[in-house]
Amino acid sequence: MPQRDGMTISSLLLLMLFLGMVSFCGCAEAPPRPAEGAGRKVLAPPSPAEAAGTARGAAAPGPPRIAGTRFVRVLLAEGAGPIVLRAEEMRAWGPDGRLVAEIPGTLTLSAVGGRIRFDGTRLLRDTLDVAGVPELRLSGGRVGGRLRIVARRGRLLAVAVVPLETYVAAVVSREMPPRFHPEALAAQAVAVRTYALGAMRNPRDTDYDVAGSVEDQVFEGTDNVAPVFLRAAEETRGLVVRYRGELARTVYHSTCGGRTESAADAWGKDVPYLRSKDCGACGDSPFSRWEYRMSAAEGRRLGRLLGIPPGKDLRFSVEGRTPTGRAKRVRIASGGVSREMPAPEFRKAAGYARVRSLKFGIVPAAGGWLVSGEGYGHGVGMCQFGANGLAKSGRSFREILAYYYPGTTVEGESP
């Protein structure tokens, strides 16, 4: 990420102190909230120009490069409700780099249109950067870096600014279990890093690079990151997957169910290294086969959500499949009204943890419906349980990545 103007010396020193004190293992309780206003140092109110706010895209202090470190902007939360931050000590800066306040204990922020209400009192501009010592916590979880708060039309975005390798280890800890083979964990670390760097070059949004969820990569802060995940990140530090010199789009999923899906069939765009491949290595996954018994009440809820008023004759059916057997489209019908939609839309509405993959069928059963299928996830790219199976058979992380992303190479990425 390119360096931005406006970072003060004091903020740089604080951030360096903070990064040096981050602990990866264990979960510390948030400090108790101090008495209202106790120990708070609120600085001078903003000038009239500051109070008026700035146009989107104005220069704001961004994370510096410290000894070659890169930073990822990760969307942690977005909503209309207030955001509560905790740390022993916090400092907050405005988008021009001016220190706004020093706060111990707890800080509550909310949105008023395109401005931020600070601790229920002051109205600030649309962007606020917060750092904490020894750590900053959001919703009980350690952020792992600095947090940027952005107000948009009455909603707040909480964006963690996290060192790249800290982010890689934390994501691997949520994407694979610690019992997986070290070579599988290493392959996952390289895939996570490559995906993140690609997103940093082509951000999902002007204010963040990736979402910390299944929409991109699962990041839930830096609590409980076991040593095996730290080693996976450290031992592959700087390594990325490239296709013809460019960063590859290293998507992955839990379990393919015997054969991965092609990007062309999943998303309508052919990618040479994301074509369907046989995978006989994920048979020990608990998601190789699965069932979801959808109740009549849940079926009616789903019908309403997807635009079909449910009646007694509510029906669900799969319409068309890809060459790997995954559903292309789903039809919902009731009372002479029907709607056909892309199968991923149906799966998202039903819930990813219920309809675990698009390789499924649905039939009436016991007053509701039985949804049964194979695999977990979209099926494109690296199969994580397959990667573990290949690692246990003696494959290295480089060989695993070459298998699931054919035609690519693993190379170094300079900071």
VEXDREN-2710 file (C-alpha; in Angstrom, 1 decimal):
% VEXDREN-2710
k/r/px/py/pz
1/MET/0.0/0.0/0.0
2/PRO/1.5/3.4/-0.9
3/GLN/2.4/5.7/1.9
4/ARG/0.0/8.6/2.5
5/ASP/0.7/12.1/3.7
6/GLY/-0.2/13.4/7.1
7/MET/1.2/10.9/9.6
8/THR/2.6/12.7/12.6
9/ILE/5.8/11.7/14.4
10/SER/3.8/11.0/17.5
11/SER/1.4/8.7/15.7
12/LEU/4.3/6.9/14.1
13/LEU/6.0/6.3/17.5
14/LEU/2.8/5.1/19.0
15/LEU/2.1/2.7/16.2
16/MET/5.7/1.3/16.4
17/LEU/5.3/0.9/20.1
18/PHE/1.9/-0.8/19.6
19/LEU/3.2/-3.2/17.0
20/GLY/6.1/-4.2/19.2
21/MET/3.7/-5.1/22.0
22/VAL/1.2/-7.2/20.1
23/SER/0.8/-10.7/21.5
24/PHE/-0.5/-13.4/19.2
25/CYS/-1.5/-16.1/21.7
26/GLY/-4.1/-16.1/24.4
27/CYS/-7.1/-13.9/24.9
28/ALA/-6.9/-10.9/27.3
29/GLU/-10.1/-9.5/28.8
30/ALA/-10.9/-5.9/27.9
31/PRO/-10.1/-3.4/30.7
32/PRO/-13.0/-2.1/32.8
33/ARG/-14.6/1.1/31.7
34/PRO/-13.4/4.1/33.7
35/ALA/-15.8/6.6/35.3
36/GLU/-17.4/8.8/32.7
37/GLY/-14.8/11.4/31.5
38/ALA/-12.1/10.2/33.9
39/GLY/-8.6/10.7/32.5
40/ARG/-9.7/11.8/29.1
41/LYS/-7.8/14.5/27.3
42/VAL/-10.0/16.0/24.6
43/LEU/-8.1/18.4/22.4
44/ALA/-9.3/21.6/20.9
45/PRO/-12.4/21.4/18.8
46/PRO/-12.0/21.2/15.0
47/SER/-11.8/24.4/13.0
48/PRO/-14.9/25.5/11.0
49/ALA/-13.3/24.0/7.9
50/GLU/-12.8/20.7/9.8
51/ALA/-16.3/20.7/11.1
52/ALA/-17.6/21.1/7.6
53/GLY/-16.0/17.8/6.6
54/THR/-14.0/16.9/3.6
55/ALA/-14.8/15.4/0.2
56/ARG/-14.4/11.7/-0.1
57/GLY/-10.9/10.8/-1.3
58/ALA/-9.2/13.7/0.5
59/ALA/-5.7/12.9/1.9
60/ALA/-5.8/11.1/5.2
61/PRO/-3.0/9.6/7.3
62/GLY/-2.3/6.1/6.2
63/PRO/-0.1/3.4/7.7
64/PRO/3.6/4.0/7.0
65/ARG/6.0/1.3/5.9
66/ILE/8.1/0.2/8.9
67/ALA/11.2/-1.8/8.0
68/GLY/9.5/-3.0/4.8
69/THR/6.2/-3.9/6.4
70/ARG/3.1/-3.7/4.2
71/PHE/-0.4/-3.1/5.6
72/VAL/-3.7/-4.5/4.6
73/ARG/-7.0/-2.6/5.1
74/VAL/-9.6/-5.1/6.4
75/LEU/-13.3/-4.3/6.8
76/LEU/-14.3/-5.7/10.2
77/ALA/-17.7/-4.2/10.7
78/GLU/-20.2/-2.0/8.9
79/GLY/-23.6/-0.8/10.3
80/ALA/-25.8/1.9/11.7
81/GLY/-25.1/1.1/15.3
82/PRO/-22.4/2.6/17.5
83/ILE/-18.8/1.1/17.6
84/VAL/-17.2/0.6/21.0
85/LEU/-13.4/0.5/21.2
86/ARG/-11.3/-0.5/24.3
87/ALA/-7.7/-0.2/25.3
88/GLU/-5.7/0.9/28.3
89/GLU/-4.8/4.1/26.4
90/MET/-6.0/5.3/22.9
91/ARG/-5.1/8.1/20.6
92/ALA/-7.3/9.3/17.8
93/TRP/-6.3/11.4/14.7
94/GLY/-8.4/13.2/12.2
95/PRO/-7.9/12.8/8.4
96/ASP/-5.4/15.6/8.3
97/GLY/-3.2/13.9/10.9
98/ARG/-4.0/16.2/13.8
99/LEU/-4.4/14.5/17.2
100/VAL/-8.1/14.7/18.2
101/ALA/-8.0/13.1/21.7
102/GLU/-6.2/10.8/24.1
103/ILE/-8.7/8.4/25.7
104/PRO/-8.3/5.7/28.4
105/GLY/-10.5/2.7/28.7
106/THR/-13.5/2.9/26.3
107/LEU/-14.5/5.0/23.3
108/THR/-17.9/5.0/21.7
109/LEU/-18.3/6.3/18.1
110/SER/-21.5/6.7/16.0
111/ALA/-22.5/8.1/12.7
112/VAL/-24.5/11.3/12.0
113/GLY/-24.9/11.4/8.3
114/GLY/-21.3/11.6/6.9
115/ARG/-19.7/12.7/10.2
116/ILE/-18.5/10.8/13.3
117/ARG/-20.0/11.5/16.8
118/PHE/-17.1/11.2/19.2
119/ASP/-18.0/9.7/22.6
120/GLY/-21.6/11.1/22.4
121/THR/-20.4/14.7/22.4
122/ARG/-18.3/16.2/19.5
123/LEU/-19.0/15.9/15.8
124/LEU/-15.9/15.2/13.8
125/ARG/-15.2/14.7/10.1
126/ASP/-15.9/11.5/8.2
127/THR/-12.6/9.7/9.0
128/LEU/-10.9/8.9/12.3
129/ASP/-7.8/6.8/13.0
130/VAL/-7.4/5.1/16.4
131/ALA/-4.5/3.3/17.9
132/GLY/-4.3/1.7/21.4
133/VAL/-1.7/0.6/23.9
134/PRO/-1.0/-2.2/24.6
135/GLU/-3.7/-3.4/22.2
136/LEU/-6.9/-2.1/20.6
137/ARG/-10.0/-4.2/20.9
138/LEU/-13.3/-4.1/18.9
139/SER/-16.2/-6.3/20.1
140/GLY/-13.9/-8.1/22.5
141/GLY/-11.4/-9.1/19.8
142/ARG/-7.9/-7.8/19.3
143/VAL/-7.6/-5.7/16.1
144/GLY/-4.0/-6.4/15.4
145/GLY/-3.1/-2.9/14.3
146/ARG/-4.6/0.5/13.9
147/LEU/-8.3/1.0/13.2
148/ARG/-9.8/3.5/10.8
149/ILE/-13.4/4.6/11.3
150/VAL/-15.3/6.0/8.3
151/ALA/-18.8/7.5/8.3
152/ARG/-21.0/7.0/5.3
153/ARG/-24.6/8.1/5.1
154/GLY/-25.4/7.3/8.7
155/ARG/-23.3/4.1/8.8
156/LEU/-19.9/3.4/10.2
157/LEU/-17.2/1.3/8.7
158/ALA/-14.5/-0.1/11.0
159/VAL/-11.4/-0.9/9.0
160/ALA/-8.4/-2.6/10.6
161/VAL/-5.0/-1.5/9.3
162/VAL/-2.9/-4.7/9.8
163/PRO/0.7/-5.6/9.0
164/LEU/0.6/-8.1/6.1
165/GLU/2.3/-11.0/7.7
166/THR/0.2/-10.6/10.9
167/TYR/-2.9/-10.7/8.7
168/VAL/-1.6/-13.8/6.8
169/ALA/-1.1/-15.8/10.0
170/ALA/-4.4/-14.7/11.5
171/VAL/-6.4/-15.6/8.3
172/VAL/-4.7/-19.0/8.1
173/SER/-5.7/-19.6/11.7
174/ARG/-9.4/-19.2/10.7
175/GLU/-9.2/-21.0/7.4
176/MET/-7.5/-24.2/8.4
177/PRO/-7.4/-26.2/11.7
178/PRO/-4.0/-26.4/13.5
179/ARG/-4.0/-30.2/13.0
180/PHE/-3.4/-29.8/9.3
181/HIS/0.0/-30.8/7.9
182/PRO/2.6/-28.0/7.9
183/GLU/2.9/-28.1/4.1
184/ALA/-0.8/-27.6/3.8
185/LEU/-0.7/-24.6/6.2
186/ALA/2.3/-23.2/4.2
187/ALA/0.3/-23.5/0.9
188/GLN/-2.6/-21.7/2.6
189/ALA/-0.3/-18.9/3.8
190/VAL/1.0/-18.3/0.3
191/ALA/-2.5/-18.3/-1.1
192/VAL/-3.7/-15.9/1.6
193/ARG/-0.8/-13.5/1.0
194/THR/-1.2/-13.6/-2.8
195/TYR/-4.9/-12.9/-2.6
196/ALA/-4.3/-10.0/-0.1
197/LEU/-1.6/-8.4/-2.3
198/GLY/-3.9/-8.6/-5.3
199/ALA/-6.6/-6.9/-3.4
200/MET/-4.3/-4.2/-2.2
201/ARG/-3.5/-3.4/-5.8
202/ASN/-7.2/-3.5/-6.8
203/PRO/-9.1/-2.7/-3.6
204/ARG/-12.7/-3.8/-3.1
205/ASP/-13.6/-0.3/-2.0
206/THR/-11.9/3.1/-1.7
207/ASP/-11.7/2.7/2.1
208/TYR/-10.7/-1.0/2.4
209/ASP/-8.9/-3.7/0.5
210/VAL/-10.7/-6.8/1.7
211/ALA/-13.7/-7.8/3.8
212/GLY/-12.8/-9.9/6.8
213/SER/-15.4/-12.5/6.0
214/VAL/-16.2/-15.3/3.6
215/GLU/-16.7/-12.6/0.9
216/ASP/-12.9/-12.4/0.8
217/GLN/-10.9/-14.0/3.6
218/VAL/-11.9/-14.7/7.2
219/PHE/-10.1/-12.3/9.6
220/GLU/-11.4/-12.1/13.2
221/GLY/-8.5/-10.2/14.8
222/THR/-5.3/-11.5/16.1
223/ASP/-6.5/-13.5/19.2
224/ASN/-5.6/-17.2/19.5
225/VAL/-3.2/-17.4/16.6
226/ALA/-1.3/-20.6/17.4
227/PRO/2.4/-21.0/16.7
228/VAL/1.8/-23.4/13.8
229/PHE/0.1/-20.5/11.9
230/LEU/2.8/-18.0/12.8
231/ARG/5.4/-20.5/11.4
232/ALA/3.4/-21.0/8.2
233/ALA/3.4/-17.3/7.6
234/GLU/7.0/-16.7/8.6
235/GLU/8.5/-19.7/6.7
236/THR/6.8/-18.5/3.5
237/ARG/7.3/-14.8/4.1
238/GLY/7.3/-12.9/0.8
239/LEU/6.2/-15.8/-1.4
240/VAL/3.3/-15.4/-3.8
241/VAL/1.7/-17.3/-6.6
242/ARG/2.1/-15.8/-10.1
243/TYR/0.7/-16.6/-13.5
244/ARG/2.8/-15.2/-16.4
245/GLY/4.4/-12.7/-14.1
246/GLU/1.1/-11.4/-12.6
247/LEU/-0.3/-12.2/-9.2
248/ALA/-2.7/-15.1/-9.4
249/ARG/-6.3/-14.9/-8.0
250/THR/-5.7/-17.6/-5.4
251/VAL/-9.2/-18.5/-4.4
252/TYR/-9.8/-21.6/-2.3
253/HIS/-12.6/-23.5/-0.5
254/SER/-12.9/-26.1/2.2
255/THR/-13.9/-29.3/0.4
256/CYS/-14.5/-29.9/-3.3
257/GLY/-16.3/-33.2/-3.0
258/GLY/-14.1/-35.0/-5.6
259/ARG/-13.6/-32.4/-8.3
260/THR/-13.0/-28.7/-8.2
261/GLU/-15.2/-26.3/-10.1
262/SER/-14.0/-24.0/-13.0
263/ALA/-14.2/-20.2/-12.6
264/ALA/-16.0/-20.1/-15.9
265/ASP/-18.9/-22.3/-14.6
266/ALA/-18.9/-20.7/-11.1
267/TRP/-18.5/-17.0/-12.1
268/GLY/-18.8/-16.8/-15.9
269/LYS/-15.2/-15.9/-16.5
270/ASP/-12.6/-18.4/-17.7
271/VAL/-9.3/-18.3/-15.8
272/PRO/-6.6/-20.6/-17.2
273/TYR/-5.3/-21.7/-13.8
274/LEU/-8.8/-22.0/-12.2
275/ARG/-10.3/-24.8/-14.3
276/SER/-11.8/-28.0/-13.0
277/LYS/-9.5/-30.7/-11.6
278/ASP/-9.9/-34.1/-10.2
279/CYS/-9.2/-34.2/-6.4
280/GLY/-9.1/-37.5/-4.7
281/ALA/-7.4/-36.2/-1.6
282/CYS/-10.3/-34.6/0.4
283/GLY/-12.2/-37.8/1.3
284/ASP/-11.5/-37.5/5.0
285/SER/-13.3/-34.1/5.2
286/PRO/-16.4/-34.1/7.4
287/PHE/-18.1/-32.2/4.6
288/SER/-17.5/-34.8/1.9
289/ARG/-21.3/-35.6/2.2
290/TRP/-23.8/-33.6/4.2
291/GLU/-27.5/-33.1/4.7
292/TYR/-29.7/-30.2/5.8
293/ARG/-33.3/-30.8/6.8
294/MET/-35.2/-27.6/5.9
295/SER/-38.4/-27.2/7.9
296/ALA/-41.6/-25.9/6.4
297/ALA/-41.2/-22.7/8.3
298/GLU/-37.7/-22.2/7.0
299/GLY/-38.9/-22.9/3.5
300/ARG/-41.6/-20.3/3.8
301/ARG/-39.1/-17.8/5.1
302/LEU/-36.8/-18.5/2.2
303/GLY/-39.6/-18.2/-0.3
304/ARG/-40.6/-14.8/1.0
305/LEU/-37.0/-13.6/1.1
306/LEU/-36.5/-14.6/-2.5
307/GLY/-39.7/-13.0/-3.7
308/ILE/-42.3/-15.9/-3.8
309/PRO/-45.3/-15.7/-1.5
310/PRO/-45.3/-19.2/0.0
311/GLY/-48.4/-21.4/-0.1
312/LYS/-49.1/-25.0/0.6
313/ASP/-47.7/-26.0/-2.8
314/LEU/-44.3/-24.3/-2.3
315/ARG/-41.7/-26.1/-4.4
316/PHE/-37.9/-25.9/-4.9
317/SER/-36.0/-27.5/-7.8
318/VAL/-32.6/-27.4/-9.3
319/GLU/-32.6/-26.3/-12.9
320/GLY/-29.4/-27.3/-14.8
321/ARG/-26.0/-28.4/-13.6
322/THR/-22.4/-27.7/-14.4
323/PRO/-20.1/-30.5/-15.7
324/THR/-19.0/-31.2/-12.1
325/GLY/-22.6/-31.7/-11.0
326/ARG/-23.0/-28.4/-9.2
327/ALA/-26.4/-26.5/-9.4
328/LYS/-26.6/-23.7/-11.9
329/ARG/-30.0/-22.3/-11.1
330/VAL/-32.8/-22.9/-8.6
331/ARG/-36.5/-22.5/-9.2
332/ILE/-39.0/-21.6/-6.4
333/ALA/-42.7/-21.8/-7.2
334/SER/-46.0/-21.5/-5.3
335/GLY/-49.6/-20.6/-6.2
336/GLY/-48.8/-20.2/-9.9
337/VAL/-45.9/-17.8/-9.3
338/SER/-42.4/-18.9/-9.9
339/ARG/-38.9/-17.4/-9.9
340/GLU/-35.7/-18.9/-11.2
341/MET/-32.4/-17.6/-9.8
342/PRO/-28.7/-18.3/-9.9
343/ALA/-27.9/-21.2/-7.5
344/PRO/-25.4/-19.1/-5.5
345/GLU/-28.2/-16.6/-4.7
346/PHE/-30.3/-19.4/-3.3
347/ARG/-27.4/-20.8/-1.3
348/LYS/-26.5/-17.4/0.2
349/ALA/-30.2/-16.8/1.2
350/ALA/-30.4/-20.3/2.8
351/GLY/-27.1/-19.8/4.6
352/TYR/-23.6/-21.0/3.7
353/ALA/-23.4/-23.3/6.8
354/ARG/-26.7/-25.0/5.8
355/VAL/-26.4/-25.4/2.0
356/ARG/-22.7/-26.1/2.2
357/SER/-22.0/-26.2/-1.5
358/LEU/-23.7/-26.0/-4.9
359/LYS/-23.3/-29.7/-5.4
360/PHE/-26.7/-30.5/-3.9
361/GLY/-30.2/-31.8/-4.5
362/ILE/-33.4/-30.8/-2.8
363/VAL/-36.5/-33.0/-2.4
364/PRO/-39.7/-32.8/-0.2
365/ALA/-39.3/-34.7/3.1
366/ALA/-41.3/-34.9/6.4
367/GLY/-43.4/-31.8/5.8
368/GLY/-40.3/-29.8/4.7
369/TRP/-37.3/-30.5/2.4
370/LEU/-34.2/-32.5/2.5
371/VAL/-31.1/-30.8/1.0
372/SER/-28.2/-33.2/0.5
373/GLY/-24.9/-32.6/-1.1
374/GLU/-21.1/-33.0/-1.3
375/GLY/-18.3/-30.5/-0.5
376/TYR/-18.2/-27.2/1.2
377/GLY/-17.6/-23.8/-0.5
378/HIS/-17.7/-22.5/-4.1
379/GLY/-15.4/-25.3/-5.3
380/VAL/-13.0/-23.1/-7.3
381/GLY/-9.2/-23.2/-6.8
382/MET/-7.4/-24.9/-3.9
383/CYS/-9.4/-27.5/-2.0
384/GLN/-8.2/-27.1/1.6
385/PHE/-8.9/-30.7/2.8
386/GLY/-7.4/-31.8/-0.5
387/ALA/-4.3/-29.8/0.2
388/ASN/-4.0/-31.5/3.5
389/GLY/-4.4/-34.9/1.9
390/LEU/-1.7/-34.1/-0.6
391/ALA/0.6/-32.9/2.1
392/LYS/0.1/-36.1/4.1
393/SER/1.1/-38.0/0.9
394/GLY/4.4/-36.2/0.8
395/ARG/3.7/-33.2/-1.5
396/SER/5.4/-29.9/-0.6
397/PHE/3.5/-26.6/-0.4
398/ARG/4.9/-25.6/-3.8
399/GLU/3.6/-28.8/-5.4
400/ILE/0.2/-28.4/-3.8
401/LEU/-0.1/-24.9/-5.2
402/ALA/1.1/-26.0/-8.6
403/TYR/-1.5/-28.8/-8.6
404/TYR/-4.5/-26.6/-7.7
405/TYR/-3.3/-23.5/-9.7
406/PRO/-1.8/-25.2/-12.8
407/GLY/0.6/-23.1/-14.9
408/THR/1.5/-20.9/-12.0
409/THR/4.8/-20.5/-10.1
410/VAL/5.7/-19.6/-6.6
411/GLU/8.0/-16.6/-6.4
412/GLY/9.2/-13.9/-4.1
413/GLU/7.4/-10.6/-3.7
414/SER/9.6/-7.7/-2.8
415/PRO/8.2/-5.4/0.0
END
